[in-house]
Amino acid sequence: MRETWNHCDDLKIAVFRIGVSQVLVCWLDGLVDRHAMQVGILDRLTAVELAVDGISHLEPLLVGAPIVYCDTMGVVHRRISDGHVVVYLGGMHQALSIDLTNLPGRAVESSQNEPSIEGPQEALVETLNMNIAMVRKRLKSPRFKVETRRIGEVTDTPVAVLYVEGIVDPKLVVEIRERLSRIQIDSILDVNYVREMIRDAPWSLFPTTESTERPDKITSAMLQGRIAILVHGATHALILPAVFVQYLIAAEDSYSNFYLATGIRILRHIMFWISVVLPALYVSLLSYHQDLIPTPLLISLEGQHEGIPFPTYVEAFLMQFFFEALREAGQRLPRAVGQSVSIVGGLVIGDAAVNAGIVSPGMVIVVASTGIASFTIASYTLVNTSRVLQFCFLAAAALLGLYGVVLLGIIVITHMVSIRSLGVPYMAPYAPLSFPEMKDTILRAPWWLMKTRPQIFSPTDAVRNKTPEPGSETGD
C-alpha cells in the first residue's frame, strides 16, 4: 500500500493489533467523514479484546455505513480514491470497504445559465451522487435506471447514464453504451470531453447533444424517451437524442401559460435567424442592392455613412469583432463587474466611435440589435453557433451581396437537414414534416392536449397523458 501510494501525504494508515492479528485501516484525508470514521471504525477496533478468525468477523463491529468486500488491490485503490475507508485483516484474501465519503463540494444553488421565474430553481453541482439524487427526487420509480461506468485511465471518472425503462427505445441505450465503451482517454474532467467523443457530426457547427444544468429538464427529457449522461465533477448533463427545436425551448415554457409560451417560442425562432443574418443583410443592401431600400431611408443611411473611412463590410466586421471582444471580457471578469463592463463598454465605445467618424450610427444599431437577438436564445451552445455564423454570413454578403447570403443560407439549411443525432433527424418534426409532432415545438399546446410522447424519439410507451379536456365531463 505504501509503495503504490508513495509521495501521497494525504493517505493515512492506521495499524491495530487484535489478538495475534494485525488490522490495517487506510483512507485519504479530506475525502472521508472524520467523526464517523473515529466513532464507527477506529474506536470500535481499539475496543476489541478477543481475537478474530476472519475478515467477516470484523463486519458486525463496523456498523453505520455500507460495507463492500474487495477482492483485488485494484478495487482497493479505487475505493480509497472514492473516499472510502478500507480495513484489511492480516493474512486474509479480502478487505472491507466502508463508505464514509464526505467529498468537498458546494451546496445546491439556483440555476445561473438557465434561470426561470416560475418552476424549480435547483441546478446541478459537481457531485455525481447528489445530481442523481436530485433527479431521483423527481422520478420516484424503479423504472428510472442509472448505469455507472468509469472512464479515464488516470482520472477514473464516474460517468452515469440515466433513462426510464419502458419509455426509452432500447436501441438508444445500446448505442450509448457502445459509444461510451469506445472512449479511451487518460482523463475526463468535464461533460464536454464525453460530448465531443460520442456526438454525431463532430465537425458541424450545430450541437447534436443538448446540455442543461437543471434536474427538472433532465427528468422531462427522460420522460420523452431520451437519455441523460452525467459526469462526476461536471455541473451540466448531456441529453440525447437532440433536435434543433429543443435548443429554442426554455424550461420555463412548461411552467407558464401555453399562449404566452407559444408567443415567446415564436419570438426566439425569429430572433435566432435575426442574430445570424441581420448584419449580413445590412451590408449586402448598402453595398450591392441600394435599389431595394426605400429612397428616404437610403438617403438617411448614406448621409450617416458620409465621411466614414471604411467600406460598409469592413465597418461591420470591426464592430462585430469588438462587440464579441466585449462579450468575452464580460464573461472572464468577476461576475460583480463583468456585466456592467460589457454594457458600459459597449455604450461608451459605440458612442465614441460614432463621434470619431469611424462607424455610422446605423451600424451600431444593427450590431446592438444582433447582440440583443442572440441573448433571447435559450441554449448557450446555440448562441455560440450563431456567433460563428454571423461572421460567415458577413463574409458571404461582402463577396456576393444578397446572392451570397441566400447561397450560404441554402448550404446551412441543407446541412442542418442532413444531420442526425442517434439516428434522429436533426430538423424533426419539420424535416421530415409531421404535424402531430408539433404540439411541443415552436408551439406549446396545453398539457391536456399532449396525449403522446414525441414519436421522433421512438418511445416504447407512446401514451403519457389520458386526461380529458377540461370541462368535457360536465358537457361544457
N, C-alpha and C positions, 0 to 999 in steps of 0.2 A: 504493500500500500504506500509506504513512504517513497519507494523508488518511482512508482508511477506518478505520484503527486509531488515530485521533487520541486523545490522552489515555489510551492503553493503555501504561503504562510497562513492563508485563511483556512486551511484544512486542520481540523482539531482531532486529536486521537487521545482517547482515554482508555486505560487498561485496568481491569479489575481482576481479582482472584476470588473465585468461588470454589471452595474445596481445593481440589488439585487442578482445576481447570482455570485457564485464563479467558477473560471476556474482553473483546476489543470493541470499542464504540468509536465510530468515525462520523464526522459531519463537517459541513462548510459553514464557518461563522458568518452570520449575516443573512443566511438563507433559511434558517430554522427558528422556531419559536423557543427562545432560551428558557423561559419559565416552564413551558410544557415539557421540554427535554429534561430540565433539572428535576422536576417533580415526578414525571412519568417514567423516566428511564434511569438517570444517574442515582437518584435517591433510592429507588427500588432495588437496583443492582447492589448498591453498597449495604442494603439491609438484609440481603440473602446470606444465610449462615450455613445451610446444608448444601452438599454437593448436588450438582445436576448431571443427569446422564446424557442429555441431548439438547439440541437447539430448540426442540419443540417444548421442552420443559420451561424455557425462558418466556415463551409467548404469554402464558397466563399472568406473568408478573408485569408485563408491559402493556397495560390497558390504557384505553382512552384515545387511541388513534388506529387507523387502518394499518395492518401488518401484511407484508408480502414476502414470500420466500424467494431468495435469489440463488440461482444455481451456478452462475459463472461470474468471473471477475468483471467482464464487460457490463453485465447487468448491474453489478455493484457500483461501478464507476458512474453509470448513467443515473442511478438512484441518488447517489451523492450529489451529482451535478444538478439534479432537480430539486434539491433541498430536503432530501430525506435523511434520516439518521439510520446508519447501518450498524447492526450488532452482530458480532461473529464470536462463536464459541470455539476455542482451540480444538483441532482435531476433527471438526465436522466438515461436511461437504456442502453445506448450505449456510446462508446468512439471512438474518431478518432485516427487512427494510421497513422503517416506521415513518409514516407520513406526518411530519411536524412542520410542513412547509410554511414559511412566513416571508414570502418574497417581497422585496421593496417595490412600491408602486403607489400611484395616486388613486384617490377615490373617484367614484363615478361622478362625472360632471355633465353639464348640458352640452349639446352639440354646437360646435363652433363653425364648422363648414356647411352644415345643413340645418340652420336654425328654423324654428317654426313657432308661431304664436299659439296655435292650438295643437293638441296632441301631446304625446310623451316628449320629454326633454332629455332623456338619458342618451349618452354616447358611449361607444366602446372605449376601453382602456387598454393598457399594454399587457395585461394578464389574460392568457387564453382561458383559463378556467372561469374567471369572472365574466368574460364575454359570453361563454357558452351558457353560464347560469342566467345571464340577462335574457338570452333567447329562450331558455328553458322556462323562465318565469312566465313568458307569454304563450308558450306552446306546451301545455301540460298534457302530453300524450306520449305513450310508449312508442308511437309511430314515428316520433321525432328521433332520428338516428344521428349519432355522432361517431365518425370514424377518424381516429387519430393515428398519424404516422410521423416518423422522424425523417427530416430531410436536412442535408448538410453534413459533410464528413467531419467538419471541425465543430460547427456550432450545434449540430444535432438538434435542430429546432423542431418543436412540435407543430404540426400542421393538421388542422381539423377540417373534415368535410361534413357539412350539415345538409340534411334533406329529410323530407317527410315520406316515409314508406307508404305505398298505396296511392300516392298522388304523383310523385315524380316518375318519369319514364325510366325504367331500369337501365336502358341503353345509355342514358346520360351519365348515370352513376358509374357504369363500367368504363365509359370513355374517360371520365375524370380520373378514375383510379389508374388507368393506363398512362395518361399524360403525366400524372404526378410520379409514377414509378420510373419514368424516363429521365427525371431530373437527376443529374449528377453534378453537384457543385459543392464547394467546401463550406459555403456559408449561406444562410437565409436570414437576413436581418429585417426584412420588411415584406409586406404582401406583394409589392411591385416585383420582387425577384421571381415569385411564382407566376405573376401575371404575364411577364414577358416570355416565360418559358413554356406556357401552356396555351396562350391565346391563338386564335385564328388570325390570318392575315397579319403576320408580325411586322411587315413593312408599311402597313397602312397608317395614315394619319388618324383615322377614326378608331376610337376604342371599341373593342369587341368583348370587353368584360366590364361589367358595371361595378362601381366602387361606392361604398357607403360606410358611414360611421354610426348609423342608427340601428339599434336592435329591432325596433318595430318594422323598419323597412326590410331587414333580413327575414323576419317572420312572414311578412306579407309576400315576399318573393318566393319563399319555400311553399307557401300555400297556393301559389300559382303553378307549382310544378317545377320550380327552378332549384339550383344548388348553390349553397354558400360555402366559401372557403375562408377560414380564419387562420392566422399565423400568430404564434406567440411573440409578443413584442410589438405587434402592429396594431394601430388604432383604427384601421379600415378593414373591411371584409370585401371579398370578391363575390359577385353574383353572376352565375352563368345559367343558361344562355342569356345574351344581351341583344336587344334590338334598339334601333336608333331612337324610336319614340320614347323609350324609357328614360333617356337622358334629359328629356324636357318635361319630365313629371317629377314634381316635388312631393315629399312625404305628406306635407300639409294639405295637399289636394284631397286626400282621403278623409280629412277631419273637418272640412268646410263644406258649405252648401254646394251641390253639384252644378248649379247655374254659375256661381262665381268661379268654381274650379275650372269649368269649361272655358269661360272667357279668359282666364289667366293663362290656360294652356295654349289657346289660340295666340295670345299675345306673345308667349315665349317662342312659339314657332316662327312668328313674323320677325321678332327681334333677333333670332339666331341668324336668319338669312340677311337681315339688315346689317348685322355686325360683320358679316363676311363680305358683302358686295357693295355697301354704301360708298366707301372711299373710291373703289374702282369705278362705279357709275359716275361719280362726280368728276373724276379725272377724264374718263372717256368722253363725257358730254362736253366738257370745256375744251378738250384738246382736239377732238375729231368730229363731234356731231353738234356743233353750236346751233344748227338749224332746228334741232329738236327741243331747244329751250325757248320758252316764251320771250319775246323781244324785251319787254320791260325788265324781266329777271336777268336776261343776258347782259343788258346794259349795266345793271347794278353789279353783277359779278365781275364783268370786265373792268368796271371802274375800281372795284376793290383790288383787282389784281394789277392795276397800273402802278408801275414803279417797283414791283416785286422782281428781284434779280434772277429768280429761278423759274423754270417751266413748272406747270401745274403738277406733273408727276413727281418731280424732284421735291417740290414743296410737300406733297402728300407723303412721300417716303420719309422725309425728315420729321414731320410732325408725328407720324405713326411710330417712328423709331423712338423718339423722345417720350412719347406717351407710354410706350411699353417699358422704357427705362424707369419712368416714374412709378409705374405699377410694380415693377420688380423691387425698386428701392423701398416702397411702402411695405412689401411683404418681408423684406430682410431686416428692416429696422424693428426695434421693440414695438409691441402691439400698441402701447400707450401713445407713441408718436408717429408710428408708421402711416396710419390712415390720414392723419392731419397733414403729414408731409406730402403725401401723394396728391391730396386735394388742393392744398395751398400752393404746392409747387406747380401743379397744372395751371391754376389760375394766374399765378404770377408770371410764369414763363410764357403762357399763351398771350397775356396782355402785353408783356414786354416785346414779344416777337412781332405782334401786330403794330405796336407803336414804332418799332425799329424798321418796319417795312420789309421784314424777312418773309412773313407769311401773310396771307389775306385773312380777314375775319371769317369769310365763308369756309375756308379750310379748317379753321379752329372749330367752328360749329360742327362740321362733318366728322372730324376726328373725335370730338367730345361725344357726339351722338352715337358714334360707333362704340365707344367705350361703355356708355350707359346701356346700350343694347346688349353688350356681352355680359354685363352684370346681372341681367334678368335670367340667364340660363341657369337651370337648377344644378347641373353637373359641372364641377370644376374641370374634370377631364375634357368635356366637350368645349369648355371655354378655351382651353389650351389649343384644341384643334382649330377653333375659329380664329385664334390669334395668328396661327401659321397661314391659314387660308387667306387671311386679309392681304398679306404680302404677295401671295401667289396671284390673286386676282388683280392686285395693283400692277404687278409686272405685266400681266396679260393686257390690262387696259392701256398701259403705257406703250405697248408694242402695236396692238391691233385695234384699240378702242373697244366699242361695243361688240365687235366681232370676236375679239379675244375673250371678253367676259362671257359671252354666250358659249363659245367653244370650250372654254375651261369648265363652265358650268355643266355642259353635257358630259365632259370627261369625269367630273366629280360625281355626278348622279349615277352615271354608268358604273363607276367603281363601287359606289355605295350599294347598288342593286346586286352586284356580283359577290359581295362579302357574305360569309356565313359565320355564325357563332354556334359551335357544337352542332352544326348541321342546320340550324335555324336561319332562314333568310334575314339579313340584317334590316331590310326595309319592310318586313312584315308588320302589320297586315296590309300595307299599301302596295307592295310588290312581293309576292302575288297579292292581288286585291281580294279582300274578304270583308264585306260589310258587317257581318255578325261579330267580327273580332274588334270592331272599332268602338265598343262601348266603354273602353277604358284606355283610349289612346289620346288623340287630340281633343276628343270629347270625354266627359266624365259622366256616365249615366248614373242615376240613383242606385243605391245598393240593392234595393228590392228588384231591380230590373236585370242585374248582372247575375243570371242564374248559373252560368257555366264558367269554368276557368278558361283562360286563353288557350285555344286549341293549337296555337303555333308552337307551344312547348310540349305537345303530345302528352298531357297528363293521363295517368292511369284511371283516375276518378275524375270525370269531367264535371260532375254536378257539385256545386259548392253552396247553393242557396235555393231553398224551397219556399221562401217567404212570399205570400201572395201580395198583390198590390194593395197598399194601404187604402182602407175604405171599401174594398171589394167584398168583404164579409157581410157588410150591412147593406149592400146594394147601392152604395153611393156612386 
